[in-house]
Amino acid sequence: MGRVRILDYTKNPLELVGEVAAICWDSEPSAGIAKHCLMANHTRTFEFVDVVLELDGYSARAIREIYTHIIGTSRLQASTRYINYENMDYFIPPKISNNSEALKAYTELMEQVKETYKILAALDIPQEDTANILPLGHTTKIAFKINARALIHLAHLRLCSRAYHEVRQLIKDIKQALSELDNREDGQGWDYIAYHMTPKCVSLGYCDEAKSCGIRPLKKEII
Ligand SMILES: Cc1cc2nc3c(=O)[nH]c(=O)nc-3n(C[C@H](O)[C@H](O)[C@H](O)COP(=O)(O)OP(=O)(O)OC[C@H]3O[C@@H](n4cnc5c(N)ncnc54)[C@H](O)[C@@H]3O)c2cc1C
């Protein structure tokens, strides 16, 4: 099971956005200005707010999808050259874990990968070469830095029901961790940013995919 750990984050994010946005109008900084910026899509201002996360125990396949998000992000991943994966953990999708026959076939293959990893090690094959046998389902760890603008964009795409369920869960885990982060009574901390981590249709008011899952109507139905 994947885990999200917050390593560092911008303290008082809305105050900071209010501060930088106030420069534009030479006005009094306030968290209210920050909220206006988000509502009006002046989201450059939210690039000043960062969070650094450790994402651990998600499949290499899910992390590969996170890697497609380039703008406003930075990452480092556990090496398959320097780290020994003979006891690799692996993700088991619910549809497999709930089907005993499928689970048997799946786990047998994964256990075979581990066995082969050990055989190759005993034959002095370096880890960097043996790593080619690791399946996309093996779990990995990354450090992931992302700014608040990119984070909301990431959630818009990856909380959509068209995204893969493990990736959706990963984003939900990030959202949960951020919503509990600074526990401010004024609701102007990271909980405000977490609140805006929604599927894109919630922010758009309509679904721009070919088929709607039903949360919002299709664009062509309302425009
Ligand atoms: C359901 C789903 C299925 C997917 N399936 C596939 C797949 O089968 N294969 C695959 O390869 N990927 C797939 N992707 C990944 C997808 O194509 C994007 O690469 C990924 O979601 C990152 O989105 P992004 O480009 O908006 O993010 P970022 O790269 O972070 O970019 C953020 C925003 O910056 C702007 N931007 C970024 N780069 C440029 C540029 N070069 N020029 C101008 N503006 C730019 C755009 O407005 C962009 O939306 C899938 C994504 C989803 C959500």
The ligand as an SDF file (V2000), in Angstrom:
LIG
                    3D

 53 58  0  0  0  0  0  0  0  0999 V2000
   -6.5750    9.4070  -18.3620 C   0  0  0  0  0  0  0  0  0  0  0  0
   -5.2250    9.6730  -18.9300 C   0  0  0  0  0  0  0  0  0  0  0  0
   -4.6940    8.8290  -19.8780 C   0  0  0  0  0  0  0  0  0  0  0  0
   -3.4210    9.0650  -20.4340 C   0  0  0  0  0  0  0  0  0  0  0  0
   -2.9230    8.2100  -21.3540 N   0  0  0  0  0  0  0  0  0  0  0  0
   -1.6830    8.3920  -21.8510 C   0  0  0  0  0  0  0  0  0  0  0  0
   -1.0750    7.5020  -22.7740 C   0  0  0  0  0  0  0  0  0  0  0  0
   -1.6970    6.5200  -23.1740 O   0  0  0  0  0  0  0  0  0  0  0  0
    0.1840    7.7360  -23.2120 N   0  0  0  0  0  0  0  0  0  0  0  0
    0.8980    8.8360  -22.7960 C   0  0  0  0  0  0  0  0  0  0  0  0
    2.0290    9.0150  -23.2320 O   0  0  0  0  0  0  0  0  0  0  0  0
    0.3690    9.7090  -21.9170 N   0  0  0  0  0  0  0  0  0  0  0  0
   -0.8840    9.5200  -21.4270 C   0  0  0  0  0  0  0  0  0  0  0  0
   -1.3960   10.4010  -20.5160 N   0  0  0  0  0  0  0  0  0  0  0  0
   -0.5650   11.5260  -20.0830 C   0  0  0  0  0  0  0  0  0  0  0  0
   -0.9990   12.8500  -20.6930 C   0  0  0  0  0  0  0  0  0  0  0  0
   -0.9450   12.8190  -22.1030 O   0  0  0  0  0  0  0  0  0  0  0  0
   -0.1030   13.9810  -20.1840 C   0  0  0  0  0  0  0  0  0  0  0  0
    1.2210   13.7770  -20.6000 O   0  0  0  0  0  0  0  0  0  0  0  0
   -0.1070   14.0660  -18.6810 C   0  0  0  0  0  0  0  0  0  0  0  0
   -1.4140   13.9420  -18.1740 O   0  0  0  0  0  0  0  0  0  0  0  0
    0.5250   15.3940  -18.2380 C   0  0  0  0  0  0  0  0  0  0  0  0
   -0.3800   16.4140  -18.5450 O   0  0  0  0  0  0  0  0  0  0  0  0
    0.1200   17.8530  -18.9700 P   0  0  0  0  0  0  0  0  0  0  0  0
    0.8580   17.8010  -20.2570 O   0  0  0  0  0  0  0  0  0  0  0  0
   -1.0890   18.7280  -18.9010 O   0  0  0  0  0  0  0  0  0  0  0  0
    1.1200   18.1870  -17.7480 O   0  0  0  0  0  0  0  0  0  0  0  0
    2.4450   19.0380  -17.7530 P   0  0  0  0  0  0  0  0  0  0  0  0
    3.4860   18.4310  -18.6240 O   0  0  0  0  0  0  0  0  0  0  0  0
    2.7950   19.2020  -16.3330 O   0  0  0  0  0  0  0  0  0  0  0  0
    2.0220   20.4010  -18.4000 O   0  0  0  0  0  0  0  0  0  0  0  0
    1.1240   21.2810  -17.7170 C   0  0  0  0  0  0  0  0  0  0  0  0
    0.5340   22.2460  -18.7260 C   0  0  0  0  0  0  0  0  0  0  0  0
    1.5780   23.0610  -19.2430 O   0  0  0  0  0  0  0  0  0  0  0  0
    1.3350   23.3030  -20.6300 C   0  0  0  0  0  0  0  0  0  0  0  0
    2.4350   22.7150  -21.4300 N   0  0  0  0  0  0  0  0  0  0  0  0
    3.1930   21.6470  -21.0910 C   0  0  0  0  0  0  0  0  0  0  0  0
    4.1110   21.3900  -22.0240 N   0  0  0  0  0  0  0  0  0  0  0  0
    3.9270   22.3030  -22.9830 C   0  0  0  0  0  0  0  0  0  0  0  0
    4.5340   22.5290  -24.2390 C   0  0  0  0  0  0  0  0  0  0  0  0
    5.5400   21.7710  -24.6670 N   0  0  0  0  0  0  0  0  0  0  0  0
    4.0720   23.5310  -24.9940 N   0  0  0  0  0  0  0  0  0  0  0  0
    3.0640   24.3050  -24.5730 C   0  0  0  0  0  0  0  0  0  0  0  0
    2.4210   24.1490  -23.3950 N   0  0  0  0  0  0  0  0  0  0  0  0
    2.8470   23.1510  -22.6080 C   0  0  0  0  0  0  0  0  0  0  0  0
    0.0120   22.6850  -20.9760 C   0  0  0  0  0  0  0  0  0  0  0  0
   -1.0170   23.6350  -20.7850 O   0  0  0  0  0  0  0  0  0  0  0  0
   -0.1190   21.5840  -19.9370 C   0  0  0  0  0  0  0  0  0  0  0  0
   -1.4500   21.1980  -19.6890 O   0  0  0  0  0  0  0  0  0  0  0  0
   -2.6700   10.1870  -19.9880 C   0  0  0  0  0  0  0  0  0  0  0  0
   -3.2170   11.0350  -19.0250 C   0  0  0  0  0  0  0  0  0  0  0  0
   -4.4740   10.7910  -18.4990 C   0  0  0  0  0  0  0  0  0  0  0  0
   -5.0250   11.7330  -17.4490 C   0  0  0  0  0  0  0  0  0  0  0  0
  1  2  1  0
  2  3  1  0
  2 52  2  0
  3  4  2  0
  4  5  1  0
  4 50  1  0
  5  6  2  0
  6  7  1  0
  6 13  1  0
  7  8  2  0
  7  9  1  0
  9 10  1  0
 10 11  2  0
 10 12  1  0
 12 13  2  0
 13 14  1  0
 14 15  1  0
 14 50  1  0
 15 16  1  0
 16 17  1  0
 16 18  1  0
 18 19  1  0
 18 20  1  0
 20 21  1  0
 20 22  1  0
 22 23  1  0
 23 24  1  0
 24 25  2  0
 24 26  1  0
 24 27  1  0
 27 28  1  0
 28 29  2  0
 28 30  1  0
 28 31  1  0
 31 32  1  0
 32 33  1  0
 33 34  1  0
 33 48  1  0
 34 35  1  0
 35 36  1  0
 35 46  1  0
 36 37  1  0
 36 45  1  0
 37 38  2  0
 38 39  1  0
 39 40  1  0
 39 45  2  0
 40 41  1  0
 40 42  2  0
 42 43  1  0
 43 44  2  0
 44 45  1  0
 46 47  1  0
 46 48  1  0
 48 49  1  0
 50 51  2  0
 51 52  1  0
 52 53  1  0
M  END
$$$$
